[in-house]
Amino acid sequence: MALLEVDNLLVDFALGDGVLHAVRGVSFSLERGETLAIVGESGSGKSMTSLALMNLLPKRATRHADRLVFDGIDLASAPETRMRGLRGNRMAMIFQEPMTSLNPSYTIGNQLTEALRTHRAVSPAEARDRAVQLLDKVGIPAAARRLNQYPHQLSGGLRQRVMIAMALMCGPDLIIADEPTTALDVTIQAQILHLLADLKTEFGMAMILISHDLGVVARVADKVAVMYAGEVVESAASWQLFKAPRHPYTRGLLNCIPVPGRTAPGAPLGAIPGQAPTLIGAQRGCAFRDRCAFAAAECAGDIPFVAVAPGHHARCIRLNALEAAA
């Protein structure tokens, strides 16, 4: 049985001028020890999907799913008391910006030990020993001394490592990493990615990596779901997606990446024309059609999510036209 099963996840916001459909029919599954990357532009619904899994949505949001099951636990119907027992314990999240995710008024030690003491019957000394052990494991020097420091006393890379250690305190089965390398320089990015991959293997965790950086995804993901306008428009094993992308949006994202040896210095990078559509009100047809060079009249109708190869699906009815052009 899969560790996490998501089928037809919907997240809506009631606004003054209509209903905003932030997540529209997202489905995927995740096995133990597997890494799923969810990619797409800002505003495509990636972070909202992760918050829906953790039941951390804003109060005005509503969540629905045909199936939302974590290790046999129905998350869709679980009361908040049950969710509090899972969050930070068996399901943990690394948030985008560690400076705003860490409380500036509390020491690193206070914040690291809180989750462990909440979910486990351990003494303060045992919790601090665990915190020091994990800070050392994520590569923070002088780990014991760091427990008495405050977030503003650490660099961005060290704060991100603290967030990773915090997520690991209770030995979770699933970690959701929401843009874990945002605002970090490329050297620190590489270190964080290697660290996450090593820890996932060592602790046997599953991971959902949320990113807009396909270069990052190619290095760490086992499979990829590409989101656009709240929907998954393509999903495949990582090697399949990068070898043979099928949806025009996925191809557009890949064309934006400079390729060493093929992209001339100073040459303009690829770009996807237009803007993402509004998701307020009834939605029908392909959300990408106004930005797609292959769009046709029938793209305004229902667009099924079809298998284009074993384990590879795309939400497009113009696949033949794309292949002919390629």
N, C-alpha and C positions, 0 to 999 in steps of 0.2 A: 504494500500500500504506500502511495506517495505521502511524503511528510506534509505537503500543503497542496490542497486542491481548490482552485478558484474557477467558478463557472458563472458566466454572465453577471459580473460585478457591475453595479450601477451606483454612481454618486451624483446626487442632484442638489442644487442650491435654489431655494425659492427667493427670487429677487423682485424688486418693485416692478420691473418691466417684463417679467416672465421667469421661467425656470431655466437655470443654467445646468446643462448636462455635462458635468466635468469629466466623468468616467462613463463610458458607454459600452457595456457588454464585454468587458475584459475577461478572458479565460486563459488559464495556464495551470500547469502542475509543476511541482518541484520535489525531486527525490532527495533523500539524505546525502549529504556530502556534495551536492550539485550546486553550481553557480548559474543563476539566471540573471542576465542583464536586461534591463528595461531602458530603451534609448528613445530619443526624440528631442525635438526643439523644446525650449521653455514654453510652458503652458499646454503641453500635450497631454497632461494627466498623470505623469510618472509619479510625482510625489504624492498626489492625491490618492493614487492607488495604494501606495505604501501606508499612508495614514489610515485608509479604510481597513487594511488588514489588521492594524493595531487598534482600531476603534479610537483613534485620536483626532477624528474629524471635528471641524468647528461645529458649534451648537446648531447653526442653521442648516447644516448639511444633513441629508438623509441617505442611508446606505441600503442597498438591496442586492441579494445574490441568490441564484438558484442553488448554489453550493459554495460554501466557504468553510472548509474543514482543515484544521491543523492537528495532525496526529490523532485523528478520531474525534476531536472536539469541534463541535459546530460553533464557529465563531459568530455566525449570523444571529444566533439566538442566545448566545452566552450572556448572562447578566454581567454588569460592570464589576461586581465583586470577583467573578471568575476571570475576567480580563485583567484585573489588577494582579491576580495571582500568576498570570502568564507573562505580562509585560515586564521586561527587565529580568525575568527569570528564565523562561524557556524561549521567549521571543524577545530579541533586543534590537535596538535601532541606533545607528550612528547618524546623527543629524548633519545637515549641510554645513552650518557655520558654528564651529566650536566656541567662538567668543560669545555668541548669543545663546548657545545651548548650555554652557556652563554658567552657574550662578556666581557673579562676581563677589558676592558677600560671604561666600563660604570657601573654605580651603579645599584644595584638591582631595585631601584625605577624607574630609567630611562627605564630599560628593561621591567618592569612589565606594566608600563603605556602606552608604545608605541602602543601596539595593540589596546587598548581601545580608545585612542585618534585618531587612524587611522580610526576605524570603527564606532565610536560613536561621536556625537557632545557634548562632555563634556569638562568642564574646567580642567586645571591642578589640582586644588584642589579636584575636584570630582574624578578624576582618582586616585589621591593619596589615597583618602578615600577608594575607591574600592580596591586598592592594599593592604592597611592595613587590611581591612576586610578579604580578602582572605588569606593573610599570617597568620592571626590569626586562620582562619578556618582550614588551613592545619597543624596547630600545631606548628607554629614558635613563640617562646617567644619574647617579646619586639618587636612586629611587626613593629611599627612606626620607631624604631631606625634602623631596618635592611634596610630600604629603602636607607639609605645613605652609606651602606656598599658595598663592591665589592665582586665578587664571591669568590676570593681567601681567603676572611675572614670568609667564612662559611665552615662547614664540608660537606662531601659528602651527608649525609642524608638531611641536611638543603638545599643544592643546589637542590636536587631532589624535595623537597617540593616546592621550588621556581618555578621549572619548571612546577609542577602541578598547582600552583596558576596562573602562566602565561597562561597556557592553558585554565583556567577557567574564565579569565578576561571578556570575552564577552559572557559567558553563552552558549557554543557551544552545538549543537545537537549531535555531534559525537566527541569522543576523540580517537585518536590512540596512544596507549602507547607501544613504541618500547623498549622492555627489560628494563622496568622502575626500576628494582631492581638489574641490573648489577653492580658489584663491591661494593655492600653494604653488610654489615655483616647481619647474619640471623635475628638478633633482629630488625634492621632497615628495612629489607625486609618485615617482618611481619607487621610492623607499616605502611609502604607505601601501602601494599596490602589492609589492613583494611581501610586505608584512601581512596583509590581509590574506593573500594566497597561502602563505606558510601556516598562519594560524588556523585557517579553515581546514587545511589538511591535518594539522596536529590535533585539533579538537573534534574533527569529524562533523563539522557544522555544515548546514546548507546556507547559502547566501543569495540574497537578492541585491544586485548592484544597480543603482539608478544613476544614469549618466547621460550626457549629451555628447560625450567624447568617444567616438568609435575606436580611436587608437587605444584608449584604455580598455575598452570592452574586448577588443581582439586579443589582448594579452591574458585576460583572466576568466572569461565567461565560457561555460560549457554550451549554453544555448542563449538565444537572443530573442526578445520581443520588441518590435519597433512600434512605437505609439505615435499617432497623429490625431489631433482633435478629439482626444478622449478614447480612441479606439486602437486596438492592435491591428495594424495593417499588414504586418508580415512577422512570421515567427519561424525559427529554424535552429538547427545546431549551429554553433558559432562558425565552424569551418564552412558549412553550406552557405550561410548568409554572406560571408565575405568572398567566397569563390563565385557564387552565382546569385546575386540579389535579383529579385523579380519585381518587386513593387517599385513604381517610378519614384516614390518618395524616398525609399531606401537608397536607390541609385543616386538620387539628388544629394543625399547626405554624404555618401561616399565620394561623390565628385567634388565636394567641398574640401576634401583633405588633400594637401600636397603630397605627391609621391616622390621620394628621393630617386633621382636618376631620370625621372620622367617629367616632373614639373620644373620648368626653367626658372632660374632665379629672377625675381621681379615680375614673373608672369601673373596675370590676374587669376585668382582662385575661382573655382566654381561657386555658383550661388543659385538658390531656389527663388524664382521671382514671386512677387506677390506677398500676401499676408495670410496667416491662418484665419479661418472663418470664425465668426461668433458662434458660440454653442448655446445661445439663448433661444428658446423656442423649439418647435418640432424640427428634427433632423432627418433628412432623407438623402439617399444617394451617396456618392463618393465625396467625402469632405475635401479631398485633394484636387478635385476636378478643375477648379478655377486656376490652379497653379501648374497643371499638368499639360505637357505638350501633346499627349496622346489622348486627351479627353474627347469623348464623343457624346452624342445626345443620350445614349442609353446609360451613361454614367450618372444620370440624375435619378435612376431607378434603384431598386434594391441591389446591393453588392454582396454576394456571398463570400465567405471565407473558405477558399478552396485549396485542396492539396495540389501542389505543383510538382512535388517529389516526395518520396517517403520521409515523413517528419518535417516537411517544409510546406508552409501554408502562406497564402497571400490573399488580400482582400482587393481584387482587381479583376475586371472583365475585359481588359485590353491587353492581357498578357501576350497574346499572339502577335499583336501589333508591335509591342515592345521587343519581342524576340526577333521579328523581321527587321526592325530598325537596327538592332544590335548586330 
